[in-house]
């Protein structure tokens, strides 16, 4: 059988320059979030198929990499023709469902509220493209056990400030945090005349607003069988809403559809978080923001970067998920950072991966150097490393010009050549 040297489609090999950049960003993320009290945890890459298929993950549930049963369990399922029952596990498609299981299993060992930080690989059987992979890294922060909007305020401020820190020094003019609430979206649907069972489908169409505009949304809703009067009344709520604050936008939604505390909470989040973030961050109310995951129950948010037509972070409140694992209601709110998109943007701006530390020395050693010389140079290298310098020892190649060039490309700033001493 012939070996294949390229990685599986949608998965990537990471070069040293890639890993240096990734580790640098990892470090900045961990350092930034730790200052807000978030604690790092880890969950397994593989989850029970029942958890992954619990109708909590939206379209991601169609993209699960399923893991077949093993041994007699698989044989029995195949003999029975139970082809829908041949997988018992799957690779996680996000970090939120595993977190819900984790918290339900470990709540008695954790503080309340619990502020969690997760960084890890996830897998989706998706269509690969630039910035979109089948295996990729996610970074999530979540606040569990806090029903107040203090959770949203901290999540928004911590994430926005962390992203500003990552992009500092690059040509990024600013970030925009878009905030909405699923309860507002539900209220508008009901007020327009849609039924409770229609809301999910209506929001699927509205979620495409930034791509197809109001005319496209209207056409799609009518094509899906909804009456023109109902559709026009619904979309009319959003017309001329650009730039409106939450209080003004919601003032004509009757209390029977929307509790006034919802709009007050969203307004409170925007004002409070704005007081905590860098001046290059703009926090706005966005009434057309939907977020596609089925588990959101309240506030939702996304972050976009000026000059790019996609979000680099998103999240919201999902107060009902953990209770499905534990049987007890647990308020929860989280933010997921598009780590791979951030890396893609940074590499576009840098034009390459990250070089090694500029405080670095490459020592090139001739093949005939004596043991005595090697002992001396390694002792010196040890001392320099203890002083904080990066020191690498390499065998000297015949074509030293090419060797120097390659090392310079890696980022080495200083070079030494060691030849055999006479009379050794």
C-alpha positions, 0 to 999 in steps of 0.5 A: 500500500502506497503511503500518502504524504499530504494530510487528510482534506481539511486538516493541516500540517503546522510548520514551526513558524505557524506553531510559533504564531499560534503559541504566541496567540494562545499565550495572549489569550490565556494571559488576558482571560486569566486577569478576568478570573477565567480558569482553564479546563479540558474536555475529551475530544470524543463525546457520547453520540447522544450528547452530540445529537441532542438538537443543541448544535444546529446545523453542526449536528449534520457534520459530526465525525461519528465513531463506530462501535467496536467488536461484538457491539458493531457486529451485532448492530450490523447483523440486525441491520441497525445502521442508525445504531452503529456509532456510539461516540463522535468527535466534538464539533464545538466546545459548548456541548462538552462543557455542559456535560462537564459542568453537570458532572463536576459542579460540586467541585467547582466555584459558583459562578464558574468562569471557564476557559477552554482551548482545543481542537474540534472536528466538522465534516465540512466543505474546506476553504480558506479559514475553514477546516475540518479540524480546527482550534476553538477558544471558548470562555463561559460563565456558568451559574450567573443569571445576571447580565454581569456575565455578558458584560465581562464576556464582551469586555474581556474578549474585545480587549483581548482581540485588541491586544492580539491585533496591536501593531497591525493595520486594524482600525477597530472592532465592532461588537454586535449585540442582540437578544433572541427574546427580541427576535421572538417578540417581533415574529409573534407581533408580526403574526407568525406562530411559535412554530414558525420562528425558527424558520423565519430566523433562518431567513433573517440570518441571511440579511447581511448577504441577501438584504431585505429584498432577499429575505422577503422573497425567501419568506414568501417562497416558504409559504408565508403571507405577504402581509405578515412578511411585510409587517415583520420586515417593516420593524427592521426598516430604518433601524440602522443605528438605533439603540435598543431602547428606541428600537423596542419601544413599539413592541408591546409588553405582551410580546417582550418584557421591558426588562429585556431591552433594559438589560441589553442597553445596560450591557452595551453601556457598561461594557463600553466603559470597559473596552479599548477606544478602538472597540465599538459596541452596537445594538444589531437587531438583525443579528440572529446566531444560528445555534438552537441553544441560545435563549437570551443575549447574543453577540458577535465581533467583526473586524473592520475590513473583513466580511466575517465575524471573528467571535460570537456567543450568547446566553444558553440557560437551558442546555446544562439542565438537560444533562443535570436535571437542574436549571443552570444559567450559562453564557459564553463567547467563542473566538474564531481562532483559525480566522484570527490566525489567517488574518494575522498571517495575511498581515504579516505575509509569513509565520512568526520568526523565532525570538530575535535574542537568538544565537546559532552556533555552527560546528565543524565536523572535526571539532574535538570533544574538548571543544564540544564540552566547552561550547555546550557549557557556554550554550548552557550559561547563555540559555540560563541568561535568557538567550535562545541558543541552537547548535547545528552541524556546519554544512558545506554550503554555509551561505545557504545555511546562513540564509535559511537560519536568517529566514527563521529569525536567528540574529547572531551566528558563530562558527566553531572550527577545530583548534590546532594542536588538539 
